[in-house]
């Protein structure tokens, strides 16, 4: 398959994730949308790594981004769980605890 199909799919996934981040009020849903955006970036990197002379570089970069996404999910969920224990709600409009 040509690379353009993967790029179109990647941009569609990224737009879906961006729409979710901008419209959701639930913190868990926003984290899931950020994961969709990171996976769209991974798909784009893999699609363009087929055009490079050494495709292993793209794969290594994707593995780095997957590790970064896992760390982001762990830290984000830890912050959300900590806030939920204090206030019994996850609505992002009411979060003032993390401000100085």
Helices and strands as residue ranges (DSSP letters): H 3-23, H 27-49, H 56-87, G 92-94
